[in-house]
Amino acid sequence: MLEKVYDCEDGCRDTGWLSVFGEQGQSLGVKPCSCLKRKTQQQRLKRLLNSDLFRQIPPIYRMHTLETITPDPARYAGQGEKLAYIQAHPDDSYCLFGDNGTGKTMIGWMLFRHAIEQGRPAVGVTVRELVEDRRESLFAEGRKPKLNREDLKTDAVRWLVFLDEFHRCKPSEFAAETLWDILDVAYSYNHQIIITANERKDYLIDHWSKEIGNYGRAIMRRVLEADGMTKVEMF
């Protein structure tokens, strides 16, 4: 008779549990086998990869995670130090300011992935997409925008709101009001906010104040005073 071959190499015979014995050989019960944790992680990853939230992540960023990413000093000399801080504080809010190609958007999507792996609700859009989506929902009966104030009016779960290319949207009263609506409630309910921009704070204040009063200062105050907010400059 052929001996059965088990997948687990730690001795649980694929049950997921190991027997525990005392010094006198007496049974003390069982404990989880390391293979059980691996199987659980594999199942969770499979569910994640098939989820609608995971498909929000652009394909170019999908396989990057905070746990496995390594710094690329060719992109930005200080990336390693900044990345290490973010890896140690993945639930903080971040303003990622820096030049093109320094890794801002990649970090934003890795934080997005971290949130959905925790089972948290999340949305990731460019500011231009956010504004266009809000505008389209006004003219399509029964169409709900991807993100609105009502979604965020909860403290039962902490959302992640990732707004990419914060500077790359034409300022208008409608755009500024849309952005303010989202950031105000995200701030008020202590949700995690991630923004990326190629420009610094003062530029963004001026940008979102063009022809529309002092919206820029109010918008940036909501961003910079968000729960656990950290400015990360990558110029």
C-alpha positions in Angstrom: 0.0 0.0 0.0 1.3 3.4 -1.0 1.8 5.8 1.9 -0.4 8.9 1.6 1.6 12.1 0.8 0.5 15.2 2.6 0.9 18.8 1.4 1.8 20.1 4.8 5.5 19.7 5.8 4.9 20.6 9.4 3.3 17.4 10.5 -0.4 18.2 10.7 -1.4 15.8 7.9 -3.3 18.6 6.2 -5.7 19.0 9.1 -4.5 22.5 9.9 -3.9 21.6 13.5 -0.9 20.2 15.5 -1.2 18.2 18.7 0.5 19.7 21.8 2.0 17.5 24.5 3.3 18.2 27.9 6.7 17.2 29.4 5.3 13.9 30.5 3.8 13.2 27.2 0.3 14.1 28.2 -2.0 15.7 25.6 -2.5 19.4 26.0 -4.8 19.9 23.1 -4.1 21.3 19.7 -2.7 24.5 18.1 -3.1 26.0 14.6 -0.5 24.7 12.1 1.5 27.2 10.1 -0.1 25.7 6.9 -3.5 26.9 8.1 -2.3 30.5 8.1 -0.9 30.0 4.7 -4.1 28.5 3.3 -6.1 31.3 4.9 -3.9 33.9 3.3 -4.1 32.2 -0.1 -7.9 32.1 0.1 -8.1 35.8 1.1 -5.7 36.7 -1.7 -7.9 34.7 -4.2 -11.0 36.6 -3.0 -9.1 39.9 -3.2 -7.9 39.3 -6.8 -11.5 38.6 -7.9 -13.0 41.6 -6.2 -14.4 44.7 -7.8 -12.3 46.9 -5.5 -9.1 45.2 -6.6 -10.0 45.8 -10.2 -10.1 49.5 -9.4 -6.3 49.3 -9.2 -4.7 50.0 -12.6 -3.0 46.8 -13.9 0.5 48.4 -13.8 0.2 48.7 -10.0 -1.8 45.6 -9.0 1.1 43.3 -8.0 2.8 45.9 -5.8 2.3 45.6 -2.1 3.7 47.5 0.9 5.2 44.3 2.2 7.1 43.4 -0.9 8.0 46.7 -2.6 11.7 47.7 -2.5 13.0 51.3 -2.9 14.1 52.5 -6.3 16.7 55.3 -5.7 16.9 55.9 -9.4 13.4 57.4 -9.3 14.0 59.4 -6.2 17.1 59.3 -3.9 15.1 59.6 -0.7 12.5 57.1 -1.7 13.8 54.4 0.7 13.4 56.6 3.8 10.0 57.8 2.9 8.8 54.4 1.9 10.0 52.9 5.2 8.0 55.4 7.2 4.8 54.7 5.1 5.3 50.9 5.5 5.4 51.4 9.3 2.3 53.6 9.3 0.0 52.3 6.5 -3.2 53.6 8.2 -2.1 57.2 8.3 -3.3 59.9 5.9 -0.7 61.2 3.4 -0.1 64.2 1.1 2.4 62.9 -1.5 4.0 65.8 -3.2 6.7 65.3 -5.8 8.0 65.2 -9.4 6.7 62.9 -12.0 8.1 59.4 -11.7 9.0 59.5 -8.0 6.5 56.8 -7.0 3.6 58.9 -5.6 0.8 57.1 -7.4 2.3 53.7 -6.8 2.4 54.4 -3.1 -1.2 55.6 -3.2 -2.4 52.4 -4.8 -0.4 50.2 -2.4 -2.1 52.0 0.5 -5.4 51.4 -1.3 -4.6 47.7 -1.6 -3.6 47.6 2.1 -7.0 49.0 3.1 -9.1 46.6 1.0 -7.0 43.7 2.3 -8.2 44.8 5.8 -11.7 44.6 4.5 -12.2 48.4 4.6 -14.1 50.3 1.9 -12.0 52.4 -0.4 -12.1 54.5 -3.5 -9.3 55.6 -5.8 -9.8 58.2 -8.5 -8.1 61.2 -10.1 -9.6 64.5 -9.1 -10.7 65.0 -12.7 -12.5 61.6 -12.6 -14.2 62.5 -9.4 -15.5 65.8 -10.8 -16.6 64.3 -14.1 -18.3 61.4 -12.3 -20.2 63.8 -10.1 -21.3 65.9 -13.2 -22.5 62.9 -15.1 -24.5 61.6 -12.2 -26.5 64.9 -12.1 -27.7 64.2 -15.7 -28.4 60.5 -15.5 -31.5 59.6 -13.5 -30.9 57.0 -10.8 -27.1 57.0 -11.4 -25.2 57.3 -8.1 -21.7 58.8 -8.2 -18.8 56.5 -7.2 -18.3 58.6 -4.1 -20.5 61.1 -2.4 -21.0 62.6 1.1 -23.6 60.0 2.1 -21.1 57.2 1.6 -18.7 58.7 4.0 -21.1 59.7 6.7 -20.2 56.8 9.0 -17.8 56.1 11.8 -18.5 52.4 11.9 -15.8 51.7 9.4 -12.8 53.9 8.2 -12.8 54.6 4.5 -9.7 55.2 2.4 -10.2 58.0 -0.1 -7.3 58.2 -2.6 -7.4 61.3 -4.8 -4.7 61.1 -7.5 -3.4 64.0 -9.5 -4.8 66.6 -7.1 -3.4 69.4 -9.3 -4.5 68.2 -12.7 -8.1 69.3 -12.8 -9.3 72.7 -14.2 -10.5 74.8 -11.3 -14.1 75.8 -11.4 -16.8 76.4 -8.8 -18.4 73.0 -9.5 -15.0 71.2 -9.3 -14.1 73.0 -6.0 -17.5 72.3 -4.5 -17.2 68.7 -5.4 -13.8 68.4 -3.9 -14.8 70.3 -0.8 -17.9 68.1 -0.2 -15.8 64.9 -0.2 -12.9 66.2 1.8 -15.1 67.9 4.4 -17.0 64.8 5.3 -13.9 62.6 5.1 -12.2 65.0 7.5 -15.2 65.2 9.8 -15.5 61.4 10.1 -11.7 60.7 10.4 -11.4 58.7 7.2 -8.0 58.0 5.7 -7.1 60.5 3.0 -4.4 60.1 0.4 -3.6 62.7 -2.2 -0.9 63.0 -4.8 0.3 66.1 -6.6 3.2 67.3 -8.6 3.0 70.7 -6.8 3.4 71.8 -3.2 0.7 73.1 -0.8 0.9 76.8 -1.7 0.5 76.1 -5.4 -2.6 73.9 -4.7 -4.1 76.7 -2.5 -3.7 79.1 -5.4 -4.9 76.6 -8.0 -8.2 75.8 -6.2 -8.8 79.5 -5.5 -8.7 80.7 -9.1 -11.8 82.7 -9.9 -13.7 81.0 -7.1 -12.8 82.9 -4.0 -10.9 81.2 -1.2 -11.8 77.6 -1.8 -8.2 76.6 -2.1 -7.3 77.4 1.5 -10.4 75.7 2.8 -9.8 72.6 0.7 -6.1 72.3 1.7 -6.9 72.9 5.4 -9.3 69.9 5.3 -6.5 67.8 3.7 -3.6 68.9 5.9 -5.6 68.6 9.1 -7.0 65.2 8.4 -6.6 62.4 11.0 -2.9 61.3 11.1 -2.0 63.4 8.0 1.7 63.3 7.0 3.3 65.4 4.3 5.7 63.5 2.1 7.7 65.6 -0.3 9.5 63.8 -3.1 11.1 66.5 -5.2 
